[in-house]
Amino acid sequence: MWFQKHTIEPDHEPDAEPITFAAQYAVCEEVGPAGEDDETGTDWMLGHLRAHPEHLTYREIVTRPYRAAPGDRL
C-alpha cells in the first residue's frame, strides 16, 4: 500500500460541471434559478424586488466545481 499527495483545484476538465450563479433573498432564504450566466442572479433579484419592494438584502450563490488532482507518491 502506498500514499499519494493530492491538491484541490478548480475543475477545468472538458467534462466538468459548469460554474453556476444564483441569488437568494437573505431573510426568507428564497432562492432563484441557477444559470451559467452571472446575470441570472441579478435578473432574479430585480424581479423579486419588484414583487416584494421591502426585500432589500440578497446573497449571490456561486457553484464552482473542484477536483482532487493526484500528485507525488509519499
N, CA, C and O atoms as a Tripos MOL2 file, in Angstrom:
@<TRIPOS>MOLECULE
protein
  296   295    74     0     0
PROTEIN
NO_CHARGES

@<TRIPOS>ATOM
      1 N           0.8500   -1.1810    0.0000 N.3       1 MET1
      2 CA          0.0000    0.0000    0.0000 C.3       1 MET1
      3 C           0.8900    1.2380    0.0000 C.2       1 MET1
      4 O           1.9330    1.2630    0.6540 O.2       1 MET1
      5 N           0.4730    2.2550   -0.7340 N.am      2 TRP2
      6 CA          1.2260    3.4950   -0.7810 C.3       2 TRP2
      7 C           0.2690    4.6690   -0.6510 C.2       2 TRP2
      8 O          -0.9320    4.5440   -0.8910 O.2       2 TRP2
      9 N           0.8200    5.7980   -0.2720 N.am      3 PHE3
     10 CA          0.0280    7.0140   -0.1210 C.3       3 PHE3
     11 C           0.4340    8.0000   -1.2040 C.2       3 PHE3
     12 O           1.5480    7.9560   -1.7280 O.2       3 PHE3
     13 N          -0.4940    8.8870   -1.5260 N.am      4 GLN4
     14 CA         -0.2430    9.8520   -2.5860 C.3       4 GLN4
     15 C          -0.7390   11.2200   -2.1470 C.2       4 GLN4
     16 O          -1.8000   11.3470   -1.5340 O.2       4 GLN4
     17 N           0.0440   12.2400   -2.4710 N.am      5 LYS5
     18 CA         -0.3890   13.6140   -2.2090 C.3       5 LYS5
     19 C          -1.4450   13.9910   -3.2500 C.2       5 LYS5
     20 O          -1.4260   13.4940   -4.3760 O.2       5 LYS5
     21 N          -2.3440   14.8550   -2.8670 N.am      6 HIS6
     22 CA         -3.3270   15.4090   -3.7920 C.3       6 HIS6
     23 C          -3.4070   16.9120   -3.5670 C.2       6 HIS6
     24 O          -3.1200   17.4010   -2.4740 O.2       6 HIS6
     25 N          -3.7890   17.6240   -4.5860 N.am      7 THR7
     26 CA         -4.1160   19.0360   -4.4340 C.3       7 THR7
     27 C          -5.5640   19.2100   -4.8720 C.2       7 THR7
     28 O          -6.0710   18.4490   -5.6960 O.2       7 THR7
     29 N          -6.2110   20.2020   -4.3230 N.am      8 ILE8
     30 CA         -7.5830   20.5300   -4.7110 C.3       8 ILE8
     31 C          -7.5080   21.7560   -5.6150 C.2       8 ILE8
     32 O          -6.8780   22.7590   -5.2790 O.2       8 ILE8
     33 N          -8.1640   21.6500   -6.7700 N.am      9 GLU9
     34 CA         -8.0950   22.7360   -7.7440 C.3       9 GLU9
     35 C          -9.4170   22.8490   -8.4860 C.2       9 GLU9
     36 O         -10.1870   21.8900   -8.5360 O.2       9 GLU9
     37 N          -9.6900   24.0380   -9.0740 N.am     10 PRO10
     38 CA        -10.8890   24.1620   -9.8990 C.3      10 PRO10
     39 C         -10.8540   23.1270  -11.0260 C.2      10 PRO10
     40 O          -9.7970   22.8500  -11.5930 O.2      10 PRO10
     41 N         -12.0020   22.5690  -11.3370 N.am     11 ASP11
     42 CA        -12.0980   21.5320  -12.3630 C.3      11 ASP11
     43 C         -12.3140   22.1900  -13.7230 C.2      11 ASP11
     44 O         -13.3950   22.7020  -14.0130 O.2      11 ASP11
     45 N         -11.2710   22.1680  -14.5500 N.am     12 HIS12
     46 CA        -11.3500   22.7300  -15.9000 C.3      12 HIS12
     47 C         -11.3760   21.6310  -16.9630 C.2      12 HIS12
     48 O         -11.2000   21.9080  -18.1500 O.2      12 HIS12
     49 N         -11.5940   20.3940  -16.5380 N.am     13 GLU13
     50 CA        -11.6540   19.2830  -17.4880 C.3      13 GLU13
     51 C         -12.8580   19.4780  -18.4210 C.2      13 GLU13
     52 O         -13.8340   20.1220  -18.0360 O.2      13 GLU13
     53 N         -12.7990   18.9310  -19.6420 N.am     14 PRO14
     54 CA        -13.9110   19.0960  -20.5820 C.3      14 PRO14
     55 C         -15.2500   18.5890  -20.0460 C.2      14 PRO14
     56 O         -16.3020   19.1120  -20.4150 O.2      14 PRO14
     57 N         -15.2180   17.5730  -19.1750 N.am     15 ASP15
     58 CA        -16.4700   17.0200  -18.6560 C.3      15 ASP15
     59 C         -16.8700   17.6170  -17.3040 C.2      15 ASP15
     60 O         -17.7720   17.1020  -16.6430 O.2      15 ASP15
     61 N         -16.2090   18.6940  -16.8940 N.am     16 ALA16
     62 CA        -16.5270   19.3230  -15.6030 C.3      16 ALA16
     63 C         -17.9250   19.9360  -15.6350 C.2      16 ALA16
     64 O         -18.4030   20.3810  -16.6790 O.2      16 ALA16
     65 N         -18.5600   19.9500  -14.4850 N.am     17 GLU17
     66 CA        -19.8370   20.6460  -14.3720 C.3      17 GLU17
     67 C         -19.6030   22.1330  -14.6240 C.2      17 GLU17
     68 O         -18.5040   22.6270  -14.3690 O.2      17 GLU17
     69 N         -20.6030   22.8550  -15.1150 N.am     18 PRO18
     70 CA        -20.4170   24.2900  -15.3450 C.3      18 PRO18
     71 C         -20.4280   25.0680  -14.0280 C.2      18 PRO18
     72 O         -20.9890   24.6210  -13.0280 O.2      18 PRO18
     73 N         -19.8000   26.2290  -14.0540 N.am     19 ILE19
     74 CA        -19.9320   27.1740  -12.9450 C.3      19 ILE19
     75 C         -21.3290   27.7690  -13.0680 C.2      19 ILE19
     76 O         -21.7330   28.1870  -14.1530 O.2      19 ILE19
     77 N         -22.0720   27.8110  -11.9590 N.am     20 THR20
     78 CA        -23.4190   28.3780  -11.9980 C.3      20 THR20
     79 C         -23.5590   29.5010  -10.9830 C.2      20 THR20
     80 O         -22.8370   29.5600   -9.9880 O.2      20 THR20
     81 N         -24.4970   30.3800  -11.2580 N.am     21 PHE21
     82 CA        -24.7750   31.5430  -10.4310 C.3      21 PHE21
     83 C         -26.2590   31.5600  -10.0830 C.2      21 PHE21
     84 O         -27.1070   31.2300  -10.9120 O.2      21 PHE21
     85 N         -26.5550   31.9420   -8.8690 N.am     22 ALA22
     86 CA        -27.9370   32.1010   -8.4240 C.3      22 ALA22
     87 C         -27.9470   33.2040   -7.3730 C.2      22 ALA22
     88 O         -26.8960   33.7100   -6.9790 O.2      22 ALA22
     89 N         -29.1280   33.5660   -6.9310 N.am     23 ALA23
     90 CA        -29.2680   34.5680   -5.8800 C.3      23 ALA23
     91 C         -30.2750   34.0760   -4.8580 C.2      23 ALA23
     92 O         -31.1460   33.2590   -5.1560 O.2      23 ALA23
     93 N         -30.1350   34.5870   -3.6570 N.am     24 GLN24
     94 CA        -31.0060   34.1940   -2.5490 C.3      24 GLN24
     95 C         -31.3980   35.4470   -1.7880 C.2      24 GLN24
     96 O         -30.5650   36.3120   -1.5160 O.2      24 GLN24
     97 N         -32.6890   35.5360   -1.4430 N.am     25 TYR25
     98 CA        -33.1290   36.6090   -0.5590 C.3      25 TYR25
     99 C         -32.6750   36.2280    0.8360 C.2      25 TYR25
    100 O         -32.9700   35.1250    1.2970 O.2      25 TYR25
    101 N         -31.9610   37.1170    1.5220 N.am     26 ALA26
    102 CA        -31.2750   36.7740    2.7690 C.3      26 ALA26
    103 C         -32.2030   36.5290    3.9520 C.2      26 ALA26
    104 O         -31.8080   35.8290    4.8840 O.2      26 ALA26
    105 N         -33.4050   37.0670    3.9580 N.am     27 VAL27
    106 CA        -34.2720   36.9360    5.1330 C.3      27 VAL27
    107 C         -35.0840   35.6440    5.0830 C.2      27 VAL27
    108 O         -34.9970   34.8290    6.0020 O.2      27 VAL27
    109 N         -35.8720   35.4430    4.0270 N.am     28 CYS28
    110 CA        -36.6930   34.2250    3.9450 C.3      28 CYS28
    111 C         -35.9460   33.0820    3.2700 C.2      28 CYS28
    112 O         -36.4320   31.9510    3.2540 O.2      28 CYS28
    113 N         -34.7700   33.3620    2.7110 N.am     29 GLU29
    114 CA        -33.9070   32.3820    2.0590 C.3      29 GLU29
    115 C         -34.4850   31.7860    0.7800 C.2      29 GLU29
    116 O         -34.0600   30.7120    0.3560 O.2      29 GLU29
    117 N         -35.4520   32.4690    0.1570 N.am     30 GLU30
    118 CA        -35.9360   32.0260   -1.1500 C.3      30 GLU30
    119 C         -34.7880   32.1480   -2.1490 C.2      30 GLU30
    120 O         -34.0410   33.1260   -2.1340 O.2      30 GLU30
    121 N         -34.6560   31.1390   -3.0200 N.am     31 VAL31
    122 CA        -33.5560   31.0950   -3.9790 C.3      31 VAL31
    123 C         -34.1140   31.1150   -5.3930 C.2      31 VAL31
    124 O         -35.0810   30.4210   -5.7050 O.2      31 VAL31
    125 N         -33.4920   31.9190   -6.2380 N.am     32 GLY32
    126 CA        -33.8670   31.9560   -7.6420 C.3      32 GLY32
    127 C         -33.1920   30.8350   -8.4140 C.2      32 GLY32
    128 O         -32.4270   30.0600   -7.8410 O.2      32 GLY32
    129 N         -33.4660   30.7420   -9.7010 N.am     33 PRO33
    130 CA        -32.8860   29.6700  -10.5110 C.3      33 PRO33
    131 C         -31.3820   29.8680  -10.6980 C.2      33 PRO33
    132 O         -30.8820   30.9930  -10.6770 O.2      33 PRO33
    133 N         -30.6810   28.7690  -10.8770 N.am     34 ALA34
    134 CA        -29.2460   28.8220  -11.1650 C.3      34 ALA34
    135 C         -29.0480   28.8140  -12.6740 C.2      34 ALA34
    136 O         -29.8000   28.1800  -13.4140 O.2      34 ALA34
    137 N         -28.0270   29.5270  -13.1110 N.am     35 GLY35
    138 CA        -27.7050   29.5430  -14.5310 C.3      35 GLY35
    139 C         -26.2260   29.7840  -14.7370 C.2      35 GLY35
    140 O         -25.5200   30.1970  -13.8170 O.2      35 GLY35
    141 N         -25.7620   29.5270  -15.9390 N.am     36 GLU36
    142 CA        -24.3430   29.6760  -16.2430 C.3      36 GLU36
    143 C         -23.9420   31.1220  -16.4960 C.2      36 GLU36
    144 O         -22.7510   31.4310  -16.5320 O.2      36 GLU36
    145 N         -24.9010   32.0040  -16.6700 N.am     37 ASP37
    146 CA        -24.6460   33.4270  -16.8840 C.3      37 ASP37
    147 C         -24.6940   34.1380  -15.5390 C.2      37 ASP37
    148 O         -25.6380   33.9500  -14.7720 O.2      37 ASP37
    149 N         -23.6830   34.9530  -15.2460 N.am     38 ASP38
    150 CA        -23.6640   35.6120  -13.9370 C.3      38 ASP38
    151 C         -24.7650   36.6530  -13.7730 C.2      38 ASP38
    152 O         -24.9630   37.1710  -12.6740 O.2      38 ASP38
    153 N         -25.4790   36.9620  -14.8400 N.am     39 GLU39
    154 CA        -26.6200   37.8720  -14.7420 C.3      39 GLU39
    155 C         -27.8860   37.1610  -14.2580 C.2      39 GLU39
    156 O         -28.8610   37.8230  -13.9050 O.2      39 GLU39
    157 N         -27.8870   35.8400  -14.2360 N.am     40 THR40
    158 CA        -29.0590   35.0720  -13.8050 C.3      40 THR40
    159 C         -29.5120   35.5160  -12.4230 C.2      40 THR40
    160 O         -30.6980   35.7690  -12.2090 O.2      40 THR40
    161 N         -28.5790   35.6110  -11.4880 N.am     41 GLY41
    162 CA        -28.9090   36.0190  -10.1260 C.3      41 GLY41
    163 C         -29.4060   37.4450  -10.0550 C.2      41 GLY41
    164 O         -30.3710   37.7400   -9.3500 O.2      41 GLY41
    165 N         -28.7430   38.3360  -10.7880 N.am     42 THR42
    166 CA        -29.1460   39.7440  -10.7830 C.3      42 THR42
    167 C         -30.5530   39.9010  -11.3320 C.2      42 THR42
    168 O         -31.3650   40.6360  -10.7710 O.2      42 THR42
    169 N         -30.8440   39.2130  -12.4260 N.am     43 ASP43
    170 CA        -32.1880   39.2890  -13.0120 C.3      43 ASP43
    171 C         -33.2400   38.8060  -12.0140 C.2      43 ASP43
    172 O         -34.2940   39.4260  -11.8750 O.2      43 ASP43
    173 N         -32.9580   37.7050  -11.3210 N.am     44 TRP44
    174 CA        -33.9090   37.1900  -10.3370 C.3      44 TRP44
    175 C         -34.0870   38.1840   -9.1910 C.2      44 TRP44
    176 O         -35.2110   38.4230   -8.7510 O.2      44 TRP44
    177 N         -32.9780   38.7730   -8.6970 N.am     45 MET45
    178 CA        -33.0840   39.7480   -7.6050 C.3      45 MET45
    179 C         -33.9720   40.9230   -7.9940 C.2      45 MET45
    180 O         -34.8090   41.3580   -7.2030 O.2      45 MET45
    181 N         -33.7950   41.4340   -9.1970 N.am     46 LEU46
    182 CA        -34.6080   42.5750   -9.6330 C.3      46 LEU46
    183 C         -36.0830   42.1890   -9.7420 C.2      46 LEU46
    184 O         -36.9570   42.9640   -9.3530 O.2      46 LEU46
    185 N         -36.3630   41.0040  -10.2650 N.am     47 GLY47
    186 CA        -37.7490   40.5370  -10.3400 C.3      47 GLY47
    187 C         -38.3470   40.3290   -8.9570 C.2      47 GLY47
    188 O         -39.5000   40.6870   -8.7170 O.2      47 GLY47
    189 N         -37.5700   39.7550   -8.0500 N.am     48 HIS48
    190 CA        -38.0440   39.5320   -6.6820 C.3      48 HIS48
    191 C         -38.2910   40.8680   -5.9880 C.2      48 HIS48
    192 O         -39.2730   41.0230   -5.2610 O.2      48 HIS48
    193 N         -37.4080   41.8210   -6.2120 N.am     49 LEU49
    194 CA        -37.5710   43.1470   -5.6160 C.3      49 LEU49
    195 C         -38.8240   43.8450   -6.1460 C.2      49 LEU49
    196 O         -39.5310   44.5030   -5.3820 O.2      49 LEU49
    197 N         -39.1050   43.7090   -7.4290 N.am     50 ARG50
    198 CA        -40.3360   44.3030   -7.9810 C.3      50 ARG50
    199 C         -41.5740   43.7020   -7.3170 C.2      50 ARG50
    200 O         -42.5360   44.4130   -7.0270 O.2      50 ARG50
    201 N         -41.5430   42.3910   -7.0800 N.am     51 ALA51
    202 CA        -42.6840   41.7170   -6.4500 C.3      51 ALA51
    203 C         -42.7570   41.9810   -4.9510 C.2      51 ALA51
    204 O         -43.8380   41.9280   -4.3650 O.2      51 ALA51
    205 N         -41.6200   42.2650   -4.3270 N.am     52 HIS52
    206 CA        -41.5360   42.4660   -2.8700 C.3      52 HIS52
    207 C         -40.6380   43.6710   -2.5880 C.2      52 HIS52
    208 O         -39.4740   43.4890   -2.2310 O.2      52 HIS52
    209 N         -41.1470   44.8960   -2.7370 N.am     53 PRO53
    210 CA        -40.3060   46.0920   -2.6030 C.3      53 PRO53
    211 C         -39.6020   46.2250   -1.2500 C.2      53 PRO53
    212 O         -38.6230   46.9620   -1.1330 O.2      53 PRO53
    213 N         -40.0870   45.5290   -0.2460 N.am     54 GLU54
    214 CA        -39.4530   45.6020    1.0740 C.3      54 GLU54
    215 C         -38.2930   44.6110    1.2110 C.2      54 GLU54
    216 O         -37.5900   44.6350    2.2220 O.2      54 GLU54
    217 N         -38.0790   43.7470    0.2270 N.am     55 HIS55
    218 CA        -36.9920   42.7570    0.2710 C.3      55 HIS55
    219 C         -35.7330   43.3810   -0.3410 C.2      55 HIS55
    220 O         -35.6180   43.4910   -1.5620 O.2      55 HIS55
    221 N         -34.7960   43.7850    0.5120 N.am     56 LEU56
    222 CA        -33.6490   44.5690    0.0590 C.3      56 LEU56
    223 C         -32.2940   43.8810    0.2290 C.2      56 LEU56
    224 O         -31.2840   44.4190   -0.2260 O.2      56 LEU56
    225 N         -32.2400   42.7230    0.8620 N.am     57 THR57
    226 CA        -30.9600   42.0880    1.1720 C.3      57 THR57
    227 C         -30.8560   40.7290    0.4820 C.2      57 THR57
    228 O         -31.7010   39.8570    0.6850 O.2      57 THR57
    229 N         -29.8160   40.5540   -0.3340 N.am     58 TYR58
    230 CA        -29.6460   39.3460   -1.1430 C.3      58 TYR58
    231 C         -28.2380   38.7780   -0.9970 C.2      58 TYR58
    232 O         -27.3200   39.4530   -0.5330 O.2      58 TYR58
    233 N         -28.0950   37.5220   -1.4060 N.am     59 ARG59
    234 CA        -26.8000   36.8440   -1.4690 C.3      59 ARG59
    235 C         -26.6100   36.3040   -2.8870 C.2      59 ARG59
    236 O         -27.5690   35.9040   -3.5460 O.2      59 ARG59
    237 N         -25.3750   36.3000   -3.3370 N.am     60 GLU60
    238 CA        -25.0460   35.6090   -4.5800 C.3      60 GLU60
    239 C         -24.5310   34.2230   -4.2090 C.2      60 GLU60
    240 O         -23.7470   34.0780   -3.2720 O.2      60 GLU60
    241 N         -24.9710   33.2110   -4.9420 N.am     61 ILE61
    242 CA        -24.5110   31.8380   -4.7300 C.3      61 ILE61
    243 C         -23.7800   31.4030   -5.9980 C.2      61 ILE61
    244 O         -24.3730   31.3270   -7.0740 O.2      61 ILE61
    245 N         -22.5000   31.1220   -5.8570 N.am     62 VAL62
    246 CA        -21.6890   30.6560   -6.9820 C.3      62 VAL62
    247 C         -21.3080   29.2030   -6.7090 C.2      62 VAL62
    248 O         -20.7490   28.8880   -5.6580 O.2      62 VAL62
    249 N         -21.6100   28.3340   -7.6490 N.am     63 THR63
    250 CA        -21.2350   26.9300   -7.5270 C.3      63 THR63
    251 C         -20.1310   26.6610   -8.5430 C.2      63 THR63
    252 O         -20.3450   26.7460   -9.7520 O.2      63 THR63
    253 N         -18.9580   26.3370   -8.0340 N.am     64 ARG64
    254 CA        -17.7770   26.1300   -8.8680 C.3      64 ARG64
    255 C         -17.2490   24.7170   -8.6260 C.2      64 ARG64
    256 O         -16.9460   24.3640   -7.4860 O.2      64 ARG64
    257 N         -17.1330   23.9020   -9.6820 N.am     65 PRO65
    258 CA        -16.6530   22.5350   -9.4810 C.3      65 PRO65
    259 C         -15.1490   22.4970   -9.1910 C.2      65 PRO65
    260 O         -14.3690   23.2580   -9.7640 O.2      65 PRO65
    261 N         -14.7710   21.6030   -8.3010 N.am     66 TYR66
    262 CA        -13.3640   21.3710   -7.9610 C.3      66 TYR66
    263 C         -13.0570   19.8960   -8.1370 C.2      66 TYR66
    264 O         -13.9610   19.0620   -8.2070 O.2      66 TYR66
    265 N         -11.7890   19.5900   -8.2060 N.am     67 ARG67
    266 CA        -11.3580   18.2020   -8.3290 C.3      67 ARG67
    267 C         -10.1020   17.9860   -7.4970 C.2      67 ARG67
    268 O          -9.3490   18.9220   -7.2290 O.2      67 ARG67
    269 N          -9.8930   16.7550   -7.1000 N.am     68 ALA68
    270 CA         -8.6580   16.3640   -6.4250 C.3      68 ALA68
    271 C          -7.6900   15.8860   -7.5050 C.2      68 ALA68
    272 O          -7.9690   14.9230   -8.2180 O.2      68 ALA68
    273 N          -6.5580   16.5650   -7.6170 N.am     69 ALA69
    274 CA         -5.5520   16.1980   -8.6180 C.3      69 ALA69
    275 C          -4.4450   15.3980   -7.9430 C.2      69 ALA69
    276 O          -3.8340   15.8760   -6.9870 O.2      69 ALA69
    277 N          -4.1800   14.1900   -8.4260 N.am     70 PRO70
    278 CA         -3.1410   13.3820   -7.8000 C.3      70 PRO70
    279 C          -1.7630   13.9840   -8.0130 C.2      70 PRO70
    280 O          -1.4650   14.5560   -9.0620 O.2      70 PRO70
    281 N          -0.9310   13.8410   -6.9920 N.am     71 GLY71
    282 CA          0.4430   14.3230   -7.0520 C.3      71 GLY71
    283 C           1.4150   13.1800   -6.8510 C.2      71 GLY71
    284 O           1.1640   12.0470   -7.2620 O.2      71 GLY71
    285 N           2.5210   13.4940   -6.2160 N.am     72 ASP72
    286 CA          3.5770   12.5070   -5.9840 C.3      72 ASP72
    287 C           3.1590   11.4660   -4.9540 C.2      72 ASP72
    288 O           2.3360   11.7260   -4.0760 O.2      72 ASP72
    289 N           3.7360   10.3050   -5.0840 N.am     73 ARG73
    290 CA          3.5700    9.2770   -4.0510 C.3      73 ARG73
    291 C           4.3780    9.6790   -2.8330 C.2      73 ARG73
    292 O           5.4410   10.2880   -2.9460 O.2      73 ARG73
    293 N           3.8670    9.3360   -1.6870 N.am     74 LEU74
    294 CA          4.5920    9.6160   -0.4430 C.3      74 LEU74
    295 C           5.4160    8.4250   -0.0220 C.2      74 LEU74
    296 O           6.0950    8.4750    1.0040 O.2      74 LEU74
@<TRIPOS>BOND
     1     1     2 1
     2     2     3 1
     3     3     4 2
     4     3     5 am
     5     5     6 1
     6     6     7 1
     7     7     8 2
     8     7     9 am
     9     9    10 1
    10    10    11 1
    11    11    12 2
    12    11    13 am
    13    13    14 1
    14    14    15 1
    15    15    16 2
    16    15    17 am
    17    17    18 1
    18    18    19 1
    19    19    20 2
    20    19    21 am
    21    21    22 1
    22    22    23 1
    23    23    24 2
    24    23    25 am
    25    25    26 1
    26    26    27 1
    27    27    28 2
    28    27    29 am
    29    29    30 1
    30    30    31 1
    31    31    32 2
    32    31    33 am
    33    33    34 1
    34    34    35 1
    35    35    36 2
    36    35    37 am
    37    37    38 1
    38    38    39 1
    39    39    40 2
    40    39    41 am
    41    41    42 1
    42    42    43 1
    43    43    44 2
    44    43    45 am
    45    45    46 1
    46    46    47 1
    47    47    48 2
    48    47    49 am
    49    49    50 1
    50    50    51 1
    51    51    52 2
    52    51    53 am
    53    53    54 1
    54    54    55 1
    55    55    56 2
    56    55    57 am
    57    57    58 1
    58    58    59 1
    59    59    60 2
    60    59    61 am
    61    61    62 1
    62    62    63 1
    63    63    64 2
    64    63    65 am
    65    65    66 1
    66    66    67 1
    67    67    68 2
    68    67    69 am
    69    69    70 1
    70    70    71 1
    71    71    72 2
    72    71    73 am
    73    73    74 1
    74    74    75 1
    75    75    76 2
    76    75    77 am
    77    77    78 1
    78    78    79 1
    79    79    80 2
    80    79    81 am
    81    81    82 1
    82    82    83 1
    83    83    84 2
    84    83    85 am
    85    85    86 1
    86    86    87 1
    87    87    88 2
    88    87    89 am
    89    89    90 1
    90    90    91 1
    91    91    92 2
    92    91    93 am
    93    93    94 1
    94    94    95 1
    95    95    96 2
    96    95    97 am
    97    97    98 1
    98    98    99 1
    99    99   100 2
   100    99   101 am
   101   101   102 1
   102   102   103 1
   103   103   104 2
   104   103   105 am
   105   105   106 1
   106   106   107 1
   107   107   108 2
   108   107   109 am
   109   109   110 1
   110   110   111 1
   111   111   112 2
   112   111   113 am
   113   113   114 1
   114   114   115 1
   115   115   116 2
   116   115   117 am
   117   117   118 1
   118   118   119 1
   119   119   120 2
   120   119   121 am
   121   121   122 1
   122   122   123 1
   123   123   124 2
   124   123   125 am
   125   125   126 1
   126   126   127 1
   127   127   128 2
   128   127   129 am
   129   129   130 1
   130   130   131 1
   131   131   132 2
   132   131   133 am
   133   133   134 1
   134   134   135 1
   135   135   136 2
   136   135   137 am
   137   137   138 1
   138   138   139 1
   139   139   140 2
   140   139   141 am
   141   141   142 1
   142   142   143 1
   143   143   144 2
   144   143   145 am
   145   145   146 1
   146   146   147 1
   147   147   148 2
   148   147   149 am
   149   149   150 1
   150   150   151 1
   151   151   152 2
   152   151   153 am
   153   153   154 1
   154   154   155 1
   155   155   156 2
   156   155   157 am
   157   157   158 1
   158   158   159 1
   159   159   160 2
   160   159   161 am
   161   161   162 1
   162   162   163 1
   163   163   164 2
   164   163   165 am
   165   165   166 1
   166   166   167 1
   167   167   168 2
   168   167   169 am
   169   169   170 1
   170   170   171 1
   171   171   172 2
   172   171   173 am
   173   173   174 1
   174   174   175 1
   175   175   176 2
   176   175   177 am
   177   177   178 1
   178   178   179 1
   179   179   180 2
   180   179   181 am
   181   181   182 1
   182   182   183 1
   183   183   184 2
   184   183   185 am
   185   185   186 1
   186   186   187 1
   187   187   188 2
   188   187   189 am
   189   189   190 1
   190   190   191 1
   191   191   192 2
   192   191   193 am
   193   193   194 1
   194   194   195 1
   195   195   196 2
   196   195   197 am
   197   197   198 1
   198   198   199 1
   199   199   200 2
   200   199   201 am
   201   201   202 1
   202   202   203 1
   203   203   204 2
   204   203   205 am
   205   205   206 1
   206   206   207 1
   207   207   208 2
   208   207   209 am
   209   209   210 1
   210   210   211 1
   211   211   212 2
   212   211   213 am
   213   213   214 1
   214   214   215 1
   215   215   216 2
   216   215   217 am
   217   217   218 1
   218   218   219 1
   219   219   220 2
   220   219   221 am
   221   221   222 1
   222   222   223 1
   223   223   224 2
   224   223   225 am
   225   225   226 1
   226   226   227 1
   227   227   228 2
   228   227   229 am
   229   229   230 1
   230   230   231 1
   231   231   232 2
   232   231   233 am
   233   233   234 1
   234   234   235 1
   235   235   236 2
   236   235   237 am
   237   237   238 1
   238   238   239 1
   239   239   240 2
   240   239   241 am
   241   241   242 1
   242   242   243 1
   243   243   244 2
   244   243   245 am
   245   245   246 1
   246   246   247 1
   247   247   248 2
   248   247   249 am
   249   249   250 1
   250   250   251 1
   251   251   252 2
   252   251   253 am
   253   253   254 1
   254   254   255 1
   255   255   256 2
   256   255   257 am
   257   257   258 1
   258   258   259 1
   259   259   260 2
   260   259   261 am
   261   261   262 1
   262   262   263 1
   263   263   264 2
   264   263   265 am
   265   265   266 1
   266   266   267 1
   267   267   268 2
   268   267   269 am
   269   269   270 1
   270   270   271 1
   271   271   272 2
   272   271   273 am
   273   273   274 1
   274   274   275 1
   275   275   276 2
   276   275   277 am
   277   277   278 1
   278   278   279 1
   279   279   280 2
   280   279   281 am
   281   281   282 1
   282   282   283 1
   283   283   284 2
   284   283   285 am
   285   285   286 1
   286   286   287 1
   287   287   288 2
   288   287   289 am
   289   289   290 1
   290   290   291 1
   291   291   292 2
   292   291   293 am
   293   293   294 1
   294   294   295 1
   295   295   296 2
@<TRIPOS>SUBSTRUCTURE
     1 MET1         2 RESIDUE 1 A MET
     2 TRP2         6 RESIDUE 1 A TRP
     3 PHE3        10 RESIDUE 1 A PHE
     4 GLN4        14 RESIDUE 1 A GLN
     5 LYS5        18 RESIDUE 1 A LYS
     6 HIS6        22 RESIDUE 1 A HIS
     7 THR7        26 RESIDUE 1 A THR
     8 ILE8        30 RESIDUE 1 A ILE
     9 GLU9        34 RESIDUE 1 A GLU
    10 PRO10       38 RESIDUE 1 A PRO
    11 ASP11       42 RESIDUE 1 A ASP
    12 HIS12       46 RESIDUE 1 A HIS
    13 GLU13       50 RESIDUE 1 A GLU
    14 PRO14       54 RESIDUE 1 A PRO
    15 ASP15       58 RESIDUE 1 A ASP
    16 ALA16       62 RESIDUE 1 A ALA
    17 GLU17       66 RESIDUE 1 A GLU
    18 PRO18       70 RESIDUE 1 A PRO
    19 ILE19       74 RESIDUE 1 A ILE
    20 THR20       78 RESIDUE 1 A THR
    21 PHE21       82 RESIDUE 1 A PHE
    22 ALA22       86 RESIDUE 1 A ALA
    23 ALA23       90 RESIDUE 1 A ALA
    24 GLN24       94 RESIDUE 1 A GLN
    25 TYR25       98 RESIDUE 1 A TYR
    26 ALA26      102 RESIDUE 1 A ALA
    27 VAL27      106 RESIDUE 1 A VAL
    28 CYS28      110 RESIDUE 1 A CYS
    29 GLU29      114 RESIDUE 1 A GLU
    30 GLU30      118 RESIDUE 1 A GLU
    31 VAL31      122 RESIDUE 1 A VAL
    32 GLY32      126 RESIDUE 1 A GLY
    33 PRO33      130 RESIDUE 1 A PRO
    34 ALA34      134 RESIDUE 1 A ALA
    35 GLY35      138 RESIDUE 1 A GLY
    36 GLU36      142 RESIDUE 1 A GLU
    37 ASP37      146 RESIDUE 1 A ASP
    38 ASP38      150 RESIDUE 1 A ASP
    39 GLU39      154 RESIDUE 1 A GLU
    40 THR40      158 RESIDUE 1 A THR
    41 GLY41      162 RESIDUE 1 A GLY
    42 THR42      166 RESIDUE 1 A THR
    43 ASP43      170 RESIDUE 1 A ASP
    44 TRP44      174 RESIDUE 1 A TRP
    45 MET45      178 RESIDUE 1 A MET
    46 LEU46      182 RESIDUE 1 A LEU
    47 GLY47      186 RESIDUE 1 A GLY
    48 HIS48      190 RESIDUE 1 A HIS
    49 LEU49      194 RESIDUE 1 A LEU
    50 ARG50      198 RESIDUE 1 A ARG
    51 ALA51      202 RESIDUE 1 A ALA
    52 HIS52      206 RESIDUE 1 A HIS
    53 PRO53      210 RESIDUE 1 A PRO
    54 GLU54      214 RESIDUE 1 A GLU
    55 HIS55      218 RESIDUE 1 A HIS
    56 LEU56      222 RESIDUE 1 A LEU
    57 THR57      226 RESIDUE 1 A THR
    58 TYR58      230 RESIDUE 1 A TYR
    59 ARG59      234 RESIDUE 1 A ARG
    60 GLU60      238 RESIDUE 1 A GLU
    61 ILE61      242 RESIDUE 1 A ILE
    62 VAL62      246 RESIDUE 1 A VAL
    63 THR63      250 RESIDUE 1 A THR
    64 ARG64      254 RESIDUE 1 A ARG
    65 PRO65      258 RESIDUE 1 A PRO
    66 TYR66      262 RESIDUE 1 A TYR
    67 ARG67      266 RESIDUE 1 A ARG
    68 ALA68      270 RESIDUE 1 A ALA
    69 ALA69      274 RESIDUE 1 A ALA
    70 PRO70      278 RESIDUE 1 A PRO
    71 GLY71      282 RESIDUE 1 A GLY
    72 ASP72      286 RESIDUE 1 A ASP
    73 ARG73      290 RESIDUE 1 A ARG
    74 LEU74      294 RESIDUE 1 A LEU
